[in-house]
Each structure stands twice: as structure tokens, then as C-alpha cells.
Amino acid sequence: MPLPELFRGRLTLPVIASPMFLVSFPPLVAAICRAGIVGAFPSINARPAAQLDEWLGQMNAMRADTPEMAPYGVNLILHKSNPRLVEDLDLIVKHQAPFVITSVGNPADVVKRVQAYGGMVFHDVIGIPHARKAAAVGVDGLILIAAGAGGHAGTLSPFALVYEVRQFFAGTIVLGGAISTGAHIKAAQVMGADMAYMGTRFIATQESQASEAYKNMLIEATAGDLVYTPYFSGIPANYMRQSIIASGLEPNQVLGTREGASLMGGGGVEGHKAWKDIWSAGQGVGAIKDIPTVADLVARLKAEYDAVNI
């Protein structure tokens, strides 16, 4: 389907930069939006919760000053482990954030409240049953997290996932999973998606809040260095083997489930926490060779995208 009206005329590329826990903060999101990519941050990155009020005000002021920039979005974790869900949703409605990404739960209430003021809701899913449920409650878009994605990823091939979802969903489809280059973005569209979802590639940028050690590890890592496990958060996710070892653990010891694992890294493992000390990446990590500014990265992605002759 065509891009939503909210996005038309404002994008350099049909891309949403995924909201990353402990990485996506306003400076990175602002740089992404100014470069013509949809940027987003998790509401729980704002700590304390009152800071979210400030961030949303800042982002809306930036939109007012630069109306041609790409829109920003806020990610809401719907899981029961998020004690701030109600408070954060109230702030999103107060500021009328243009775009909300919901994760891990039923987005029905968010859809009702956000669409009431004219905002849009995209829900991320890793499989067909969850996609059907989200479609049934009226989300504007579905973000399909296929095999190879960073963070909490699914196991389905993007070919299967996009095709099956398109059979019953007429809204915007965004595909995520190992997308690191402009050619990958084009491939997602050829496959049937409307937009691509990119996370890991934006961690290794100058504006990213990730540590230099994290960024350098991304440059050194390859797809074979990723460990897919529910051990740290209770939900299967991809983590870099090197960060697991640096935390005093062996990759073959963290392949199963663990009592006390928390979606947002609480509890820790031998003094180390998922996302903070044990770092995530997607299988597209092998394409990361440098740490450019967001503007330079987007210009490169655009050149690669335009060079694809299909």
C-alpha cells in the first residue's frame, strides 16, 4: 500500500529506525528524523518517567520548527513487566505523539486512544498469530520482526512472514531483520514490504548513546558471533557472543531459560544486565565497518538504494 500520509514527502528512504532500549535517546532520534528516516525511542528510556514529558515536548517543538522532517515515534512496551505503561500512554496522548510503536502485548487500548487524536499505531510481531490479533484491533501498520533481527527476534524467514501477512493485512507492512544496507531496504520492498526496519546499523553512529566499546564490538562482529537465547530477558533475543564472554559467562551456558529473567534486563546475571552489559545485535552486523554520523550513513544508504537496478 502507499506510505501513510504522515510519512509522505518527508522521507529520504522508506525506513523506520527501531527504538532501542538504552540506545535510542532524543539526540539520535532527532538526527535520524532530520536525515529523512522515521526515528523512535522507547518510552522507558526516559528515566524518571517525568523525563518523558520533557522529551515529548522537545520533539514536538522540533517538529514545529522543521515541519518537513520525518516524524518521530514512541515505543510502548505492553508487557506486564512494564510498570509505567499507563503513565507513559497518558503522556503520549497529552503530547499527541504522531506515531506509536507497540510491543509485547495487546495494542487495542493504545490504538483507541492514539487514533482518537489522529496518531498512528504500528505493532511489532514475530509470527502470524500475533499479526492477526493486532490486525483485528485496527493497528495502522505491522512491523514484522523476522529471523536475524537484533533484540527480541523471531525465527521465521522474511519471505514467509511478509507473504502470509500480506494475504490478510492491507495496512503498512514494515520488515525488520538483518537490514544494514540500501540494497537490503530495496529487497524488503521487492519482497512485498512497504518499509524497512533498521536498528543495529544505527547503534554504530556518532549520535548513538551506545558506549564506544559497544560500537567497536559491532564493527568486529559477524553474524556467526550472535547467540539467540531467552536466558537474559525471558524472550529469545540475539546477543553478541563477545559481550557474553566479557561478562564472565560462556555462550554455551546461556542457551536455555533462566528463573528471574526480565524483559528489561532486571535482576542481572552475576552482576551483569542484558542490554546494559550484554549487548544485542542483528545478523546484519557483518555489514558494519565504521561509525559515521547519521547524516552520512543515510546518504550512503540512499546511494546504495538508488544503485539497485530492478
Backbone torsions as a table, in degrees:
resi	resn	phi	psi	omega
1	MET	NA	162.5	176.9
2	PRO	-63.4	158.7	176.5
3	LEU	-62.9	148.8	176.6
4	PRO	-58.1	152.3	179.9
5	GLU	-55.3	-36.0	179.9
6	LEU	-56.6	-31.5	-175.5
7	PHE	-95.2	-20.4	-171.0
8	ARG	-65.4	134.9	177.7
9	GLY	76.6	3.7	-176.9
10	ARG	-120.2	-2.1	-172.6
11	LEU	-110.3	135.1	170.0
12	THR	-76.9	-35.6	-179.9
13	LEU	-142.8	153.0	178.7
14	PRO	-79.4	71.7	-172.2
15	VAL	-136.5	141.0	166.8
16	ILE	-113.1	126.9	174.7
17	ALA	-84.2	119.2	-171.2
18	SER	-66.3	147.5	178.1
19	PRO	-77.4	119.4	-173.4
20	MET	-113.2	127.9	-179.1
21	PHE	-60.1	129.0	179.0
22	LEU	65.6	11.4	178.8
23	VAL	-125.8	-47.3	-174.8
24	SER	-84.9	103.8	177.1
25	PHE	-121.0	167.8	-175.6
26	PRO	-49.7	-40.3	179.3
27	PRO	-59.7	-41.3	178.6
28	LEU	-69.1	-45.8	-178.5
29	VAL	-62.9	-41.4	178.9
30	ALA	-62.3	-42.9	179.5
31	ALA	-64.1	-39.4	179.2
32	ILE	-64.6	-46.6	-179.2
33	CYS	-64.2	-39.7	179.4
34	ARG	-66.1	-27.7	179.5
35	ALA	-82.5	-3.9	177.0
36	GLY	93.9	24.8	175.5
37	ILE	-119.9	143.6	176.5
38	VAL	-70.8	122.8	-179.5
39	GLY	-108.5	155.0	179.9
40	ALA	-154.4	153.0	174.7
41	PHE	-132.0	149.7	175.0
42	PRO	-70.5	138.5	179.2
43	SER	-59.5	-32.0	-176.7
44	ILE	-76.1	-4.6	172.1
45	ASN	-71.3	-22.2	177.8
46	ALA	-82.5	115.6	-177.4
47	ARG	-138.3	123.6	2.1
48	PRO	-71.9	-179.7	-175.5
49	ALA	-59.0	-31.1	180.0
50	ALA	-60.0	-25.1	179.8
51	GLN	-66.0	-28.2	178.4
52	LEU	-61.6	-37.3	176.4
53	ASP	-57.4	-43.9	179.5
54	GLU	-66.3	-46.4	-178.0
55	TRP	-60.3	-44.9	-178.6
56	LEU	-64.7	-37.7	175.8
57	GLY	-63.2	-41.6	179.0
58	GLN	-64.4	-43.9	-177.9
59	MET	-66.8	-38.6	178.3
60	ASN	-68.1	-35.7	176.7
61	ALA	-64.5	-39.7	178.6
62	MET	-64.9	-39.9	177.5
63	ARG	-63.4	-39.8	-179.5
64	ALA	-65.6	-36.3	179.7
65	ASP	-75.5	-30.3	-176.6
66	THR	-131.9	73.0	-173.9
67	PRO	-63.4	-19.2	-178.4
68	GLU	-82.9	-9.4	-178.3
69	MET	-70.5	160.1	177.3
70	ALA	-64.4	148.8	-179.0
71	PRO	-71.7	157.3	174.6
72	TYR	-102.7	162.0	177.1
73	GLY	-136.7	165.9	177.5
74	VAL	-124.7	135.2	177.8
75	ASN	-96.1	127.9	175.5
76	LEU	-110.4	123.1	173.9
77	ILE	-85.1	118.4	-175.2
78	LEU	-90.5	-3.8	-177.1
79	HIS	-63.4	149.2	-178.2
80	LYS	-61.5	-17.7	179.5
81	SER	-76.3	-7.3	179.5
82	ASN	-94.3	101.5	-177.2
83	PRO	-74.0	-9.5	-175.0
84	ARG	-99.8	5.6	-171.8
85	LEU	-54.3	-51.8	-176.8
86	VAL	-64.0	-46.0	-179.1
87	GLU	-62.4	-44.2	-179.0
88	ASP	-67.6	-39.3	177.9
89	LEU	-64.1	-38.5	177.2
90	ASP	-60.4	-40.3	179.1
91	LEU	-69.0	-38.7	177.6
92	ILE	-60.9	-42.5	178.5
93	VAL	-67.9	-40.5	178.5
94	LYS	-56.7	-44.9	-176.8
95	HIS	-91.7	-4.5	-179.6
96	GLN	51.8	54.2	175.0
97	ALA	-54.4	133.1	-172.0
98	PRO	-67.7	-22.2	-167.5
99	PHE	-150.9	128.1	-179.6
100	VAL	-125.2	133.6	174.3
101	ILE	-107.3	121.7	178.9
102	THR	-104.8	147.3	-176.1
103	SER	-142.0	145.8	168.6
104	VAL	56.3	65.5	176.8
105	GLY	156.1	-173.4	-178.5
106	ASN	-89.5	117.8	-175.5
107	PRO	-86.8	8.8	-172.0
108	ALA	-55.2	-47.5	-177.5
109	ASP	-66.9	-38.3	178.7
110	VAL	-65.2	-42.8	178.6
111	VAL	-57.3	-47.1	-177.9
112	LYS	-60.5	-46.5	-174.4
113	ARG	-76.4	-38.4	-177.7
114	VAL	-75.6	-43.1	179.0
115	GLN	-66.5	-23.2	179.6
116	ALA	-63.4	-30.5	177.4
117	TYR	-101.2	6.9	176.5
118	GLY	97.8	5.9	177.5
119	GLY	-81.7	172.0	-178.9
120	MET	-117.9	150.4	178.0
121	VAL	-127.1	123.9	171.2
122	PHE	-112.2	138.4	-178.8
123	HIS	-115.1	134.7	178.9
124	ASP	-94.8	139.6	-174.8
125	VAL	-138.6	155.6	176.9
126	ILE	-113.9	-2.8	-178.3
127	GLY	-155.0	173.4	-175.1
128	ILE	-67.2	-44.9	-178.7
129	PRO	-58.0	-44.2	179.0
130	HIS	-67.6	-34.1	177.3
131	ALA	-63.6	-42.2	178.8
132	ARG	-63.1	-43.0	-179.5
133	LYS	-64.0	-42.7	179.6
134	ALA	-66.8	-40.5	178.1
135	ALA	-61.4	-36.9	-176.8
136	ALA	-66.9	-25.1	-179.8
137	VAL	-96.8	6.4	168.5
138	GLY	90.9	26.5	176.8
139	VAL	-63.5	152.1	-179.7
140	ASP	-79.1	-27.1	-178.6
141	GLY	-152.3	159.8	175.7
142	LEU	-121.9	130.7	175.5
143	ILE	-101.5	113.4	-175.2
144	LEU	-93.8	111.2	-178.5
145	ILE	-94.3	99.7	-174.6
146	ALA	-88.3	178.5	177.7
147	ALA	-56.9	139.7	176.3
148	GLY	94.4	-0.9	-179.7
149	ALA	-75.8	155.7	172.9
150	GLY	-75.1	162.6	-179.5
151	GLY	66.7	-148.2	-178.2
152	HIS	-74.8	104.2	-172.9
153	ALA	-114.8	156.6	175.3
154	GLY	-88.6	-171.4	-178.6
155	THR	-122.4	-1.1	-177.8
156	LEU	-82.2	145.5	173.0
157	SER	-62.2	141.0	176.9
158	PRO	-61.2	-30.0	178.5
159	PHE	-61.8	-47.6	-179.2
160	ALA	-69.0	-43.2	-174.2
161	LEU	-65.2	-49.6	-179.1
162	VAL	-63.8	-44.4	-176.5
163	TYR	-61.9	-48.5	-176.0
164	GLU	-67.5	-39.7	-179.8
165	VAL	-66.9	-37.8	-179.2
166	ARG	-64.3	-21.8	-179.6
167	GLN	-68.2	-24.8	-177.8
168	PHE	-125.0	-3.4	-176.1
169	PHE	-122.8	122.9	-177.7
170	ALA	-98.3	-2.7	-179.9
171	GLY	-79.7	-168.7	-178.9
172	THR	-73.6	130.8	176.5
173	ILE	-110.5	126.7	178.3
174	VAL	-116.4	131.2	-176.8
175	LEU	-110.2	129.4	176.1
176	GLY	-124.2	152.2	178.2
177	GLY	135.7	98.9	175.0
178	ALA	64.5	30.9	178.9
179	ILE	-95.5	113.7	-174.7
180	SER	-131.0	-11.5	-175.8
181	THR	-130.5	167.3	176.4
182	GLY	-62.8	-35.0	177.1
183	ALA	-64.4	-36.2	176.9
184	HIS	-63.3	-39.2	179.0
185	ILE	-62.3	-45.8	178.6
186	LYS	-62.1	-40.6	179.8
187	ALA	-62.1	-37.7	178.4
188	ALA	-60.9	-40.0	178.7
189	GLN	-69.4	-41.3	178.8
190	VAL	-60.8	-35.0	-179.5
191	MET	-69.3	-20.9	179.0
192	GLY	124.7	-4.4	176.9
193	ALA	-79.7	155.6	177.0
194	ASP	-88.5	-31.0	-177.1
195	MET	-144.1	164.6	175.2
196	ALA	-109.0	155.7	-178.6
197	TYR	-120.7	117.8	-174.9
198	MET	-124.1	130.1	178.0
199	GLY	-123.5	-64.9	-172.4
200	THR	-53.0	-41.8	-177.6
201	ARG	-59.8	-31.6	-178.5
202	PHE	-83.9	-10.8	174.0
203	ILE	-66.4	-40.7	-178.5
204	ALA	-88.3	63.0	174.1
205	THR	-132.4	163.1	-178.2
206	GLN	-63.2	-35.7	-175.7
207	GLU	-82.9	-11.8	-179.6
208	SER	-63.1	144.2	178.6
209	GLN	-84.8	-1.1	177.5
210	ALA	-63.8	152.9	179.2
211	SER	-68.5	159.1	177.6
212	GLU	-63.2	-33.8	178.3
213	ALA	-63.5	-40.5	178.3
214	TYR	-63.5	-48.4	-178.6
215	LYS	-60.7	-43.4	-179.4
216	ASN	-67.3	-33.3	177.2
217	MET	-66.0	-34.8	176.7
218	LEU	-62.6	-39.7	179.3
219	ILE	-64.5	-37.0	-176.3
220	GLU	-82.1	-23.3	-172.9
221	ALA	-79.6	158.4	171.8
222	THR	-128.7	172.2	-178.8
223	ALA	-57.1	-32.2	-179.1
224	GLY	-69.8	-9.9	-179.5
225	ASP	-89.0	-0.9	-175.8
226	LEU	-89.1	142.1	177.9
227	VAL	-117.9	122.0	-178.4
228	TYR	-99.2	112.4	-172.9
229	THR	-156.0	149.4	174.0
230	PRO	-90.4	3.1	-169.6
231	TYR	-56.9	-39.6	-171.2
232	PHE	-89.1	-32.2	-175.0
233	SER	-123.1	-5.9	-178.0
234	GLY	90.4	-12.2	177.1
235	ILE	-126.3	134.8	-178.0
236	PRO	-55.6	132.5	179.4
237	ALA	-147.1	161.7	178.7
238	ASN	-96.8	127.0	178.9
239	TYR	-127.7	152.6	178.5
240	MET	-78.6	129.1	-179.9
241	ARG	-54.7	-39.9	-177.0
242	GLN	-61.8	-36.4	-179.4
243	SER	-74.7	-30.1	176.2
244	ILE	-65.5	-45.8	179.8
245	ILE	-65.1	-41.3	179.6
246	ALA	-63.1	-22.7	178.8
247	SER	-89.1	7.0	175.9
248	GLY	87.0	16.6	-179.1
249	LEU	-116.9	159.9	174.9
250	GLU	-104.3	134.2	-178.1
251	PRO	-52.9	-36.0	-179.0
252	ASN	-75.0	-5.3	178.4
253	GLN	-95.5	-6.0	-173.5
254	VAL	-120.7	30.6	-175.2
255	LEU	-90.7	-15.2	-178.8
256	GLY	-103.4	-167.6	177.5
257	THR	-85.1	163.7	-178.0
258	ARG	-141.7	133.0	177.4
259	GLU	-64.3	133.7	178.9
260	GLY	90.0	-0.6	177.9
261	ALA	-62.7	142.0	-176.8
262	SER	-126.5	140.7	-177.7
263	LEU	-54.9	-36.0	-176.8
264	MET	-105.2	24.0	170.8
265	GLY	83.2	7.7	179.7
266	GLY	-67.1	159.7	177.2
267	GLY	89.7	-41.8	177.5
268	GLY	70.0	169.6	176.9
269	VAL	-133.7	109.8	-179.0
270	GLU	52.2	41.9	177.2
271	GLY	86.8	-0.8	-178.7
272	HIS	-116.4	147.4	-177.3
273	LYS	-117.1	141.9	173.4
274	ALA	-61.0	146.0	-179.6
275	TRP	77.2	-43.5	179.9
276	LYS	-80.2	-45.3	-178.0
277	ASP	-113.7	-30.8	-179.0
278	ILE	-107.7	109.0	-162.0
279	TRP	-97.4	142.2	-179.2
280	SER	-93.9	157.0	173.4
281	ALA	-161.3	160.3	174.8
282	GLY	-99.8	169.3	-176.4
283	GLN	-69.0	-9.5	174.9
284	GLY	-80.4	6.9	-175.7
285	VAL	-60.3	-28.1	-179.0
286	GLY	-63.7	-16.0	179.2
287	ALA	-89.1	-1.1	-178.5
288	ILE	-92.5	116.7	-176.3
289	LYS	-123.5	-4.9	-176.8
290	ASP	-155.4	179.6	-178.8
291	ILE	-127.9	77.8	-176.8
292	PRO	-82.7	173.8	167.2
293	THR	-70.9	160.8	177.6
294	VAL	-60.8	-41.9	-179.2
295	ALA	-60.5	-43.4	179.4
296	ASP	-67.7	-38.6	179.0
297	LEU	-63.8	-46.2	-178.8
298	VAL	-64.7	-38.0	176.6
299	ALA	-61.5	-40.7	178.0
300	ARG	-65.6	-45.4	179.3
301	LEU	-60.7	-39.6	179.3
302	LYS	-64.2	-42.5	179.1
303	ALA	-64.3	-41.6	178.4
304	GLU	-65.1	-41.1	179.9
305	TYR	-62.8	-46.6	-178.8
306	ASP	-68.2	-24.5	-178.0
307	ALA	-77.5	-15.1	179.2
308	VAL	-72.4	123.3	-177.0
309	ASN	-106.8	96.4	-179.6
310	ILE	-124.7	NA	NA
